[in-house]
Amino acid sequence: MTRTEMLQTIIAALGRVAPEVNAATLATDKPIRDQIDLDSVDYLNFVIELHTQMGVDIPEADYGKLTSIDAALDYIAGKMAVG
């Protein structure tokens, strides 16, 4: 999976958790929860969706590493060993 495909998957995961969000308006470097009204359950569902779609285990201790789209992309790329 390329970084572009990973980015598309991350944005699609956000869209499934928060379908009212226009992905085109999201800044990839800003905290997701500052841009979208995600409560803790929605955020957990986002993490679960990433795990399901990408097959990457994300331990609870690492949830804080997925604060922005860019951070989630870097984290997942590292887990999938994609440069």
mmCIF file as gemmi writes it, N, C-alpha and C atoms, coordinates in Angstrom:
data_model
loop_
_atom_site.group_PDB
_atom_site.id
_atom_site.type_symbol
_atom_site.label_atom_id
_atom_site.label_alt_id
_atom_site.label_comp_id
_atom_site.label_asym_id
_atom_site.label_entity_id
_atom_site.label_seq_id
_atom_site.pdbx_PDB_ins_code
_atom_site.Cartn_x
_atom_site.Cartn_y
_atom_site.Cartn_z
_atom_site.occupancy
_atom_site.B_iso_or_equiv
_atom_site.pdbx_formal_charge
_atom_site.auth_seq_id
_atom_site.auth_asym_id
_atom_site.pdbx_PDB_model_num
ATOM 1 N N . MET Axp A 1 ? 0.856 -1.179 0 1 0 ? 1 A 1
ATOM 2 C CA . MET Axp A 1 ? 0 0 0 1 0 ? 1 A 1
ATOM 3 C C . MET Axp A 1 ? 0.897 1.235 0 1 0 ? 1 A 1
ATOM 4 N N . THR Axp A 2 ? 0.626 2.159 -0.909 1 0 ? 2 A 1
ATOM 5 C CA . THR Axp A 2 ? 1.416 3.387 -0.98 1 0 ? 2 A 1
ATOM 6 C C . THR Axp A 2 ? 0.928 4.384 0.077 1 0 ? 2 A 1
ATOM 7 N N . ARG Axp A 3 ? 1.722 5.412 0.301 1 0 ? 3 A 1
ATOM 8 C CA . ARG Axp A 3 ? 1.319 6.456 1.253 1 0 ? 3 A 1
ATOM 9 C C . ARG Axp A 3 ? 0.034 7.143 0.783 1 0 ? 3 A 1
ATOM 10 N N . THR Axp A 4 ? -0.108 7.317 -0.51 1 0 ? 4 A 1
ATOM 11 C CA . THR Axp A 4 ? -1.323 7.938 -1.039 1 0 ? 4 A 1
ATOM 12 C C . THR Axp A 4 ? -2.54 7.067 -0.747 1 0 ? 4 A 1
ATOM 13 N N . GLU Axp A 5 ? -2.403 5.772 -0.932 1 0 ? 5 A 1
ATOM 14 C CA . GLU Axp A 5 ? -3.501 4.851 -0.623 1 0 ? 5 A 1
ATOM 15 C C . GLU Axp A 5 ? -3.8 4.848 0.875 1 0 ? 5 A 1
ATOM 16 N N . MET Axp A 6 ? -2.752 4.912 1.688 1 0 ? 6 A 1
ATOM 17 C CA . MET Axp A 6 ? -2.962 4.979 3.14 1 0 ? 6 A 1
ATOM 18 C C . MET Axp A 6 ? -3.703 6.251 3.515 1 0 ? 6 A 1
ATOM 19 N N . LEU Axp A 7 ? -3.309 7.375 2.924 1 0 ? 7 A 1
ATOM 20 C CA . LEU Axp A 7 ? -3.973 8.646 3.199 1 0 ? 7 A 1
ATOM 21 C C . LEU Axp A 7 ? -5.442 8.568 2.827 1 0 ? 7 A 1
ATOM 22 N N . GLN Axp A 8 ? -5.743 8.012 1.678 1 0 ? 8 A 1
ATOM 23 C CA . GLN Axp A 8 ? -7.133 7.861 1.248 1 0 ? 8 A 1
ATOM 24 C C . GLN Axp A 8 ? -7.914 6.969 2.205 1 0 ? 8 A 1
ATOM 25 N N . THR Axp A 9 ? -7.27 5.93 2.71 1 0 ? 9 A 1
ATOM 26 C CA . THR Axp A 9 ? -7.923 5.016 3.651 1 0 ? 9 A 1
ATOM 27 C C . THR Axp A 9 ? -8.192 5.712 4.979 1 0 ? 9 A 1
ATOM 28 N N . ILE Axp A 10 ? -7.257 6.516 5.44 1 0 ? 10 A 1
ATOM 29 C CA . ILE Axp A 10 ? -7.438 7.266 6.689 1 0 ? 10 A 1
ATOM 30 C C . ILE Axp A 10 ? -8.605 8.235 6.551 1 0 ? 10 A 1
ATOM 31 N N . ILE Axp A 11 ? -8.645 8.965 5.458 1 0 ? 11 A 1
ATOM 32 C CA . ILE Axp A 11 ? -9.73 9.93 5.235 1 0 ? 11 A 1
ATOM 33 C C . ILE Axp A 11 ? -11.069 9.206 5.098 1 0 ? 11 A 1
ATOM 34 N N . ALA Axp A 12 ? -11.066 8.065 4.419 1 0 ? 12 A 1
ATOM 35 C CA . ALA Axp A 12 ? -12.298 7.277 4.294 1 0 ? 12 A 1
ATOM 36 C C . ALA Axp A 12 ? -12.764 6.776 5.658 1 0 ? 12 A 1
ATOM 37 N N . ALA Axp A 13 ? -11.821 6.383 6.515 1 0 ? 13 A 1
ATOM 38 C CA . ALA Axp A 13 ? -12.17 5.927 7.872 1 0 ? 13 A 1
ATOM 39 C C . ALA Axp A 13 ? -12.822 7.061 8.653 1 0 ? 13 A 1
ATOM 40 N N . LEU Axp A 14 ? -12.281 8.259 8.526 1 0 ? 14 A 1
ATOM 41 C CA . LEU Axp A 14 ? -12.899 9.417 9.188 1 0 ? 14 A 1
ATOM 42 C C . LEU Axp A 14 ? -14.307 9.649 8.643 1 0 ? 14 A 1
ATOM 43 N N . GLY Axp A 15 ? -14.46 9.483 7.339 1 0 ? 15 A 1
ATOM 44 C CA . GLY Axp A 15 ? -15.771 9.67 6.716 1 0 ? 15 A 1
ATOM 45 C C . GLY Axp A 15 ? -16.8 8.668 7.201 1 0 ? 15 A 1
ATOM 46 N N . ARG Axp A 16 ? -16.36 7.443 7.489 1 0 ? 16 A 1
ATOM 47 C CA . ARG Axp A 16 ? -17.304 6.44 8.001 1 0 ? 16 A 1
ATOM 48 C C . ARG Axp A 16 ? -17.7 6.741 9.446 1 0 ? 16 A 1
ATOM 49 N N . VAL Axp A 17 ? -16.786 7.309 10.21 1 0 ? 17 A 1
ATOM 50 C CA . VAL Axp A 17 ? -17.072 7.634 11.617 1 0 ? 17 A 1
ATOM 51 C C . VAL Axp A 17 ? -17.86 8.94 11.716 1 0 ? 17 A 1
ATOM 52 N N . ALA Axp A 18 ? -17.521 9.896 10.868 1 0 ? 18 A 1
ATOM 53 C CA . ALA Axp A 18 ? -18.168 11.211 10.883 1 0 ? 18 A 1
ATOM 54 C C . ALA Axp A 18 ? -18.589 11.566 9.454 1 0 ? 18 A 1
ATOM 55 N N . PRO Axp A 19 ? -19.673 10.962 8.965 1 0 ? 19 A 1
ATOM 56 C CA . PRO Axp A 19 ? -20.071 11.155 7.567 1 0 ? 19 A 1
ATOM 57 C C . PRO Axp A 19 ? -20.437 12.59 7.203 1 0 ? 19 A 1
ATOM 58 N N . GLU Axp A 20 ? -20.696 13.414 8.183 1 0 ? 20 A 1
ATOM 59 C CA . GLU Axp A 20 ? -21.064 14.801 7.907 1 0 ? 20 A 1
ATOM 60 C C . GLU Axp A 20 ? -19.858 15.674 7.573 1 0 ? 20 A 1
ATOM 61 N N . VAL Axp A 21 ? -18.659 15.145 7.729 1 0 ? 21 A 1
ATOM 62 C CA . VAL Axp A 21 ? -17.432 15.916 7.536 1 0 ? 21 A 1
ATOM 63 C C . VAL Axp A 21 ? -17.045 15.932 6.059 1 0 ? 21 A 1
ATOM 64 N N . ASN Axp A 22 ? -16.681 17.113 5.583 1 0 ? 22 A 1
ATOM 65 C CA . ASN Axp A 22 ? -16.153 17.255 4.229 1 0 ? 22 A 1
ATOM 66 C C . ASN Axp A 22 ? -14.635 17.073 4.311 1 0 ? 22 A 1
ATOM 67 N N . ALA Axp A 23 ? -14.164 15.94 3.846 1 0 ? 23 A 1
ATOM 68 C CA . ALA Axp A 23 ? -12.746 15.602 3.95 1 0 ? 23 A 1
ATOM 69 C C . ALA Axp A 23 ? -11.859 16.623 3.248 1 0 ? 23 A 1
ATOM 70 N N . ALA Axp A 24 ? -12.362 17.266 2.216 1 0 ? 24 A 1
ATOM 71 C CA . ALA Axp A 24 ? -11.569 18.236 1.471 1 0 ? 24 A 1
ATOM 72 C C . ALA Axp A 24 ? -11.219 19.458 2.304 1 0 ? 24 A 1
ATOM 73 N N . THR Axp A 25 ? -11.961 19.702 3.37 1 0 ? 25 A 1
ATOM 74 C CA . THR Axp A 25 ? -11.704 20.874 4.199 1 0 ? 25 A 1
ATOM 75 C C . THR Axp A 25 ? -10.767 20.588 5.369 1 0 ? 25 A 1
ATOM 76 N N . LEU Axp A 26 ? -10.384 19.335 5.547 1 0 ? 26 A 1
ATOM 77 C CA . LEU Axp A 26 ? -9.534 18.976 6.68 1 0 ? 26 A 1
ATOM 78 C C . LEU Axp A 26 ? -8.075 19.327 6.414 1 0 ? 26 A 1
ATOM 79 N N . ALA Axp A 27 ? -7.443 19.926 7.393 1 0 ? 27 A 1
ATOM 80 C CA . ALA Axp A 27 ? -6 20.175 7.333 1 0 ? 27 A 1
ATOM 81 C C . ALA Axp A 27 ? -5.316 18.923 7.871 1 0 ? 27 A 1
ATOM 82 N N . THR Axp A 28 ? -4.395 18.393 7.11 1 0 ? 28 A 1
ATOM 83 C CA . THR Axp A 28 ? -3.763 17.133 7.507 1 0 ? 28 A 1
ATOM 84 C C . THR Axp A 28 ? -2.805 17.295 8.682 1 0 ? 28 A 1
ATOM 85 N N . ASP Axp A 29 ? -2.357 18.524 8.941 1 0 ? 29 A 1
ATOM 86 C CA . ASP Axp A 29 ? -1.386 18.744 10.006 1 0 ? 29 A 1
ATOM 87 C C . ASP Axp A 29 ? -2.012 19.259 11.308 1 0 ? 29 A 1
ATOM 88 N N . LYS Axp A 30 ? -3.302 19.455 11.325 1 0 ? 30 A 1
ATOM 89 C CA . LYS Axp A 30 ? -4.003 19.947 12.527 1 0 ? 30 A 1
ATOM 90 C C . LYS Axp A 30 ? -4.664 18.777 13.248 1 0 ? 30 A 1
ATOM 91 N N . PRO Axp A 31 ? -4.775 18.867 14.579 1 0 ? 31 A 1
ATOM 92 C CA . PRO Axp A 31 ? -5.442 17.79 15.317 1 0 ? 31 A 1
ATOM 93 C C . PRO Axp A 31 ? -6.857 17.534 14.796 1 0 ? 31 A 1
ATOM 94 N N . ILE Axp A 32 ? -7.14 16.265 14.572 1 0 ? 32 A 1
ATOM 95 C CA . ILE Axp A 32 ? -8.437 15.859 14.038 1 0 ? 32 A 1
ATOM 96 C C . ILE Axp A 32 ? -9.567 16.319 14.95 1 0 ? 32 A 1
ATOM 97 N N . ARG Axp A 33 ? -9.395 16.126 16.237 1 0 ? 33 A 1
ATOM 98 C CA . ARG Axp A 33 ? -10.483 16.439 17.176 1 0 ? 33 A 1
ATOM 99 C C . ARG Axp A 33 ? -10.715 17.939 17.31 1 0 ? 33 A 1
ATOM 100 N N . ASP Axp A 34 ? -9.741 18.762 16.898 1 0 ? 34 A 1
ATOM 101 C CA . ASP Axp A 34 ? -9.957 20.21 16.876 1 0 ? 34 A 1
ATOM 102 C C . ASP Axp A 34 ? -10.76 20.626 15.648 1 0 ? 34 A 1
ATOM 103 N N . GLN Axp A 35 ? -10.718 19.801 14.605 1 0 ? 35 A 1
ATOM 104 C CA . GLN Axp A 35 ? -11.4 20.125 13.358 1 0 ? 35 A 1
ATOM 105 C C . GLN Axp A 35 ? -12.785 19.488 13.247 1 0 ? 35 A 1
ATOM 106 N N . ILE Axp A 36 ? -12.925 18.348 13.891 1 0 ? 36 A 1
ATOM 107 C CA . ILE Axp A 36 ? -14.169 17.586 13.815 1 0 ? 36 A 1
ATOM 108 C C . ILE Axp A 36 ? -14.651 17.344 15.238 1 0 ? 36 A 1
ATOM 109 N N . ASP Axp A 37 ? -15.928 17.418 15.427 1 0 ? 37 A 1
ATOM 110 C CA . ASP Axp A 37 ? -16.492 17.176 16.753 1 0 ? 37 A 1
ATOM 111 C C . ASP Axp A 37 ? -16.584 15.666 17 1 0 ? 37 A 1
ATOM 112 N N . LEU Axp A 38 ? -15.434 15.058 17.339 1 0 ? 38 A 1
ATOM 113 C CA . LEU Axp A 38 ? -15.392 13.634 17.655 1 0 ? 38 A 1
ATOM 114 C C . LEU Axp A 38 ? -15.35 13.458 19.159 1 0 ? 38 A 1
ATOM 115 N N . ASP Axp A 39 ? -16.277 12.702 19.691 1 0 ? 39 A 1
ATOM 116 C CA . ASP Axp A 39 ? -16.182 12.376 21.107 1 0 ? 39 A 1
ATOM 117 C C . ASP Axp A 39 ? -15.256 11.168 21.245 1 0 ? 39 A 1
ATOM 118 N N . SER Axp A 40 ? -15.05 10.723 22.448 1 0 ? 40 A 1
ATOM 119 C CA . SER Axp A 40 ? -14.095 9.641 22.678 1 0 ? 40 A 1
ATOM 120 C C . SER Axp A 40 ? -14.534 8.333 22.015 1 0 ? 40 A 1
ATOM 121 N N . VAL Axp A 41 ? -15.832 8.084 21.946 1 0 ? 41 A 1
ATOM 122 C CA . VAL Axp A 41 ? -16.332 6.866 21.292 1 0 ? 41 A 1
ATOM 123 C C . VAL Axp A 41 ? -16.087 6.95 19.778 1 0 ? 41 A 1
ATOM 124 N N . ASP Axp A 42 ? -16.351 8.117 19.187 1 0 ? 42 A 1
ATOM 125 C CA . ASP Axp A 42 ? -16.09 8.293 17.759 1 0 ? 42 A 1
ATOM 126 C C . ASP Axp A 42 ? -14.6 8.128 17.457 1 0 ? 42 A 1
ATOM 127 N N . TYR Axp A 43 ? -13.757 8.67 18.32 1 0 ? 43 A 1
ATOM 128 C CA . TYR Axp A 43 ? -12.315 8.551 18.118 1 0 ? 43 A 1
ATOM 129 C C . TYR Axp A 43 ? -11.891 7.084 18.204 1 0 ? 43 A 1
ATOM 130 N N . LEU Axp A 44 ? -12.436 6.363 19.17 1 0 ? 44 A 1
ATOM 131 C CA . LEU Axp A 44 ? -12.147 4.936 19.287 1 0 ? 44 A 1
ATOM 132 C C . LEU Axp A 44 ? -12.622 4.199 18.036 1 0 ? 44 A 1
ATOM 133 N N . ASN Axp A 45 ? -13.79 4.54 17.539 1 0 ? 45 A 1
ATOM 134 C CA . ASN Axp A 45 ? -14.295 3.921 16.305 1 0 ? 45 A 1
ATOM 135 C C . ASN Axp A 45 ? -13.384 4.221 15.116 1 0 ? 45 A 1
ATOM 136 N N . PHE Axp A 46 ? -12.808 5.416 15.083 1 0 ? 46 A 1
ATOM 137 C CA . PHE Axp A 46 ? -11.847 5.778 14.039 1 0 ? 46 A 1
ATOM 138 C C . PHE Axp A 46 ? -10.612 4.879 14.128 1 0 ? 46 A 1
ATOM 139 N N . VAL Axp A 47 ? -10.089 4.691 15.319 1 0 ? 47 A 1
ATOM 140 C CA . VAL Axp A 47 ? -8.918 3.832 15.513 1 0 ? 47 A 1
ATOM 141 C C . VAL Axp A 47 ? -9.249 2.386 15.119 1 0 ? 47 A 1
ATOM 142 N N . ILE Axp A 48 ? -10.415 1.918 15.512 1 0 ? 48 A 1
ATOM 143 C CA . ILE Axp A 48 ? -10.839 0.56 15.151 1 0 ? 48 A 1
ATOM 144 C C . ILE Axp A 48 ? -10.976 0.436 13.638 1 0 ? 48 A 1
ATOM 145 N N . GLU Axp A 49 ? -11.511 1.448 13.003 1 0 ? 49 A 1
ATOM 146 C CA . GLU Axp A 49 ? -11.66 1.445 11.549 1 0 ? 49 A 1
ATOM 147 C C . GLU Axp A 49 ? -10.293 1.379 10.869 1 0 ? 49 A 1
ATOM 148 N N . LEU Axp A 50 ? -9.322 2.121 11.387 1 0 ? 50 A 1
ATOM 149 C CA . LEU Axp A 50 ? -7.965 2.051 10.837 1 0 ? 50 A 1
ATOM 150 C C . LEU Axp A 50 ? -7.403 0.643 10.976 1 0 ? 50 A 1
ATOM 151 N N . HIS Axp A 51 ? -7.587 0.06 12.139 1 0 ? 51 A 1
ATOM 152 C CA . HIS Axp A 51 ? -7.119 -1.31 12.364 1 0 ? 51 A 1
ATOM 153 C C . HIS Axp A 51 ? -7.781 -2.276 11.381 1 0 ? 51 A 1
ATOM 154 N N . THR Axp A 52 ? -9.072 -2.157 11.224 1 0 ? 52 A 1
ATOM 155 C CA . THR Axp A 52 ? -9.82 -3.056 10.347 1 0 ? 52 A 1
ATOM 156 C C . THR Axp A 52 ? -9.404 -2.897 8.89 1 0 ? 52 A 1
ATOM 157 N N . GLN Axp A 53 ? -9.304 -1.672 8.434 1 0 ? 53 A 1
ATOM 158 C CA . GLN Axp A 53 ? -9.013 -1.413 7.026 1 0 ? 53 A 1
ATOM 159 C C . GLN Axp A 53 ? -7.559 -1.684 6.65 1 0 ? 53 A 1
ATOM 160 N N . MET Axp A 54 ? -6.656 -1.489 7.612 1 0 ? 54 A 1
ATOM 161 C CA . MET Axp A 54 ? -5.235 -1.596 7.291 1 0 ? 54 A 1
ATOM 162 C C . MET Axp A 54 ? -4.537 -2.799 7.925 1 0 ? 54 A 1
ATOM 163 N N . GLY Axp A 55 ? -5.224 -3.47 8.825 1 0 ? 55 A 1
ATOM 164 C CA . GLY Axp A 55 ? -4.634 -4.637 9.454 1 0 ? 55 A 1
ATOM 165 C C . GLY Axp A 55 ? -3.474 -4.318 10.369 1 0 ? 55 A 1
ATOM 166 N N . VAL Axp A 56 ? -3.457 -3.116 10.9 1 0 ? 56 A 1
ATOM 167 C CA . VAL Axp A 56 ? -2.382 -2.672 11.786 1 0 ? 56 A 1
ATOM 168 C C . VAL Axp A 56 ? -2.891 -2.673 13.214 1 0 ? 56 A 1
ATOM 169 N N . ASP Axp A 57 ? -2.164 -3.348 14.094 1 0 ? 57 A 1
ATOM 170 C CA . ASP Axp A 57 ? -2.521 -3.31 15.512 1 0 ? 57 A 1
ATOM 171 C C . ASP Axp A 57 ? -2.12 -1.961 16.082 1 0 ? 57 A 1
ATOM 172 N N . ILE Axp A 58 ? -3.056 -1.324 16.766 1 0 ? 58 A 1
ATOM 173 C CA . ILE Axp A 58 ? -2.812 -0.02 17.377 1 0 ? 58 A 1
ATOM 174 C C . ILE Axp A 58 ? -3.126 -0.15 18.858 1 0 ? 58 A 1
ATOM 175 N N . PRO Axp A 59 ? -2.091 -0.334 19.686 1 0 ? 59 A 1
ATOM 176 C CA . PRO Axp A 59 ? -2.346 -0.469 21.116 1 0 ? 59 A 1
ATOM 177 C C . PRO Axp A 59 ? -2.882 0.834 21.711 1 0 ? 59 A 1
ATOM 178 N N . GLU Axp A 60 ? -3.655 0.7 22.749 1 0 ? 60 A 1
ATOM 179 C CA . GLU Axp A 60 ? -4.259 1.876 23.391 1 0 ? 60 A 1
ATOM 180 C C . GLU Axp A 60 ? -3.213 2.918 23.768 1 0 ? 60 A 1
ATOM 181 N N . ALA Axp A 61 ? -2.04 2.482 24.15 1 0 ? 61 A 1
ATOM 182 C CA . ALA Axp A 61 ? -0.967 3.413 24.529 1 0 ? 61 A 1
ATOM 183 C C . ALA Axp A 61 ? -0.546 4.299 23.358 1 0 ? 61 A 1
ATOM 184 N N . ASP Axp A 62 ? -0.845 3.877 22.125 1 0 ? 62 A 1
ATOM 185 C CA . ASP Axp A 62 ? -0.459 4.644 20.939 1 0 ? 62 A 1
ATOM 186 C C . ASP Axp A 62 ? -1.577 5.519 20.376 1 0 ? 62 A 1
ATOM 187 N N . TYR Axp A 63 ? -2.752 5.498 20.953 1 0 ? 63 A 1
ATOM 188 C CA . TYR Axp A 63 ? -3.866 6.282 20.421 1 0 ? 63 A 1
ATOM 189 C C . TYR Axp A 63 ? -3.491 7.761 20.291 1 0 ? 63 A 1
ATOM 190 N N . GLY Axp A 64 ? -2.728 8.271 21.219 1 0 ? 64 A 1
ATOM 191 C CA . GLY Axp A 64 ? -2.311 9.674 21.202 1 0 ? 64 A 1
ATOM 192 C C . GLY Axp A 64 ? -1.37 10.016 20.068 1 0 ? 64 A 1
ATOM 193 N N . LYS Axp A 65 ? -0.847 9.018 19.396 1 0 ? 65 A 1
ATOM 194 C CA . LYS Axp A 65 ? 0.042 9.25 18.257 1 0 ? 65 A 1
ATOM 195 C C . LYS Axp A 65 ? -0.732 9.464 16.96 1 0 ? 65 A 1
ATOM 196 N N . LEU Axp A 66 ? -2.042 9.362 17.025 1 0 ? 66 A 1
ATOM 197 C CA . LEU Axp A 66 ? -2.891 9.492 15.835 1 0 ? 66 A 1
ATOM 198 C C . LEU Axp A 66 ? -3.697 10.788 15.866 1 0 ? 66 A 1
ATOM 199 N N . THR Axp A 67 ? -3.109 11.843 16.38 1 0 ? 67 A 1
ATOM 200 C CA . THR Axp A 67 ? -3.857 13.08 16.609 1 0 ? 67 A 1
ATOM 201 C C . THR Axp A 67 ? -4.245 13.817 15.337 1 0 ? 67 A 1
ATOM 202 N N . SER Axp A 68 ? -3.403 13.76 14.312 1 0 ? 68 A 1
ATOM 203 C CA . SER Axp A 68 ? -3.715 14.422 13.043 1 0 ? 68 A 1
ATOM 204 C C . SER Axp A 68 ? -3.687 13.383 11.924 1 0 ? 68 A 1
ATOM 205 N N . ILE Axp A 69 ? -4.148 13.778 10.773 1 0 ? 69 A 1
ATOM 206 C CA . ILE Axp A 69 ? -4.104 12.868 9.628 1 0 ? 69 A 1
ATOM 207 C C . ILE Axp A 69 ? -2.653 12.539 9.288 1 0 ? 69 A 1
ATOM 208 N N . ASP Axp A 70 ? -1.785 13.557 9.286 1 0 ? 70 A 1
ATOM 209 C CA . ASP Axp A 70 ? -0.369 13.319 9.006 1 0 ? 70 A 1
ATOM 210 C C . ASP Axp A 70 ? 0.254 12.381 10.033 1 0 ? 70 A 1
ATOM 211 N N . ALA Axp A 71 ? -0.08 12.592 11.308 1 0 ? 71 A 1
ATOM 212 C CA . ALA Axp A 71 ? 0.467 11.738 12.373 1 0 ? 71 A 1
ATOM 213 C C . ALA Axp A 71 ? -0.024 10.302 12.213 1 0 ? 71 A 1
ATOM 214 N N . ALA Axp A 72 ? -1.292 10.142 11.87 1 0 ? 72 A 1
ATOM 215 C CA . ALA Axp A 72 ? -1.844 8.795 11.652 1 0 ? 72 A 1
ATOM 216 C C . ALA Axp A 72 ? -1.161 8.141 10.46 1 0 ? 72 A 1
ATOM 217 N N . LEU Axp A 73 ? -0.936 8.906 9.405 1 0 ? 73 A 1
ATOM 218 C CA . LEU Axp A 73 ? -0.267 8.383 8.217 1 0 ? 73 A 1
ATOM 219 C C . LEU Axp A 73 ? 1.154 7.934 8.548 1 0 ? 73 A 1
ATOM 220 N N . ASP Axp A 74 ? 1.895 8.756 9.261 1 0 ? 74 A 1
ATOM 221 C CA . ASP Axp A 74 ? 3.265 8.398 9.647 1 0 ? 74 A 1
ATOM 222 C C . ASP Axp A 74 ? 3.282 7.166 10.539 1 0 ? 74 A 1
ATOM 223 N N . TYR Axp A 75 ? 2.352 7.112 11.49 1 0 ? 75 A 1
ATOM 224 C CA . TYR Axp A 75 ? 2.283 5.976 12.406 1 0 ? 75 A 1
ATOM 225 C C . TYR Axp A 75 ? 2.002 4.685 11.639 1 0 ? 75 A 1
ATOM 226 N N . ILE Axp A 76 ? 1.006 4.714 10.801 1 0 ? 76 A 1
ATOM 227 C CA . ILE Axp A 76 ? 0.619 3.52 10.055 1 0 ? 76 A 1
ATOM 228 C C . ILE Axp A 76 ? 1.699 3.121 9.057 1 0 ? 76 A 1
ATOM 229 N N . ALA Axp A 77 ? 2.292 4.1 8.397 1 0 ? 77 A 1
ATOM 230 C CA . ALA Axp A 77 ? 3.384 3.805 7.459 1 0 ? 77 A 1
ATOM 231 C C . ALA Axp A 77 ? 4.537 3.121 8.194 1 0 ? 77 A 1
ATOM 232 N N . GLY Axp A 78 ? 4.83 3.593 9.393 1 0 ? 78 A 1
ATOM 233 C CA . GLY Axp A 78 ? 5.874 2.961 10.19 1 0 ? 78 A 1
ATOM 234 C C . GLY Axp A 78 ? 5.522 1.54 10.574 1 0 ? 78 A 1
ATOM 235 N N . LYS Axp A 79 ? 4.288 1.316 10.92 1 0 ? 79 A 1
ATOM 236 C CA . LYS Axp A 79 ? 3.831 -0.025 11.281 1 0 ? 79 A 1
ATOM 237 C C . LYS Axp A 79 ? 3.833 -0.964 10.085 1 0 ? 79 A 1
ATOM 238 N N . MET Axp A 80 ? 3.559 -0.41 8.899 1 0 ? 80 A 1
ATOM 239 C CA . MET Axp A 80 ? 3.52 -1.23 7.699 1 0 ? 80 A 1
ATOM 240 C C . MET Axp A 80 ? 4.879 -1.266 6.991 1 0 ? 80 A 1
ATOM 241 N N . ALA Axp A 81 ? 5.863 -0.574 7.58 1 0 ? 81 A 1
ATOM 242 C CA . ALA Axp A 81 ? 7.221 -0.505 7.028 1 0 ? 81 A 1
ATOM 243 C C . ALA Axp A 81 ? 7.239 0.032 5.603 1 0 ? 81 A 1
ATOM 244 N N . VAL Axp A 82 ? 6.452 1.117 5.397 1 0 ? 82 A 1
ATOM 245 C CA . VAL Axp A 82 ? 6.439 1.798 4.114 1 0 ? 82 A 1
ATOM 246 C C . VAL Axp A 82 ? 7.122 3.147 4.299 1 0 ? 82 A 1
ATOM 247 N N . GLY Axp A 83 ? 8.054 3.473 3.448 1 0 ? 83 A 1
ATOM 248 C CA . GLY Axp A 83 ? 8.811 4.718 3.59 1 0 ? 83 A 1
ATOM 249 C C . GLY Axp A 83 ? 8.251 5.863 2.931 1 0 ? 83 A 1
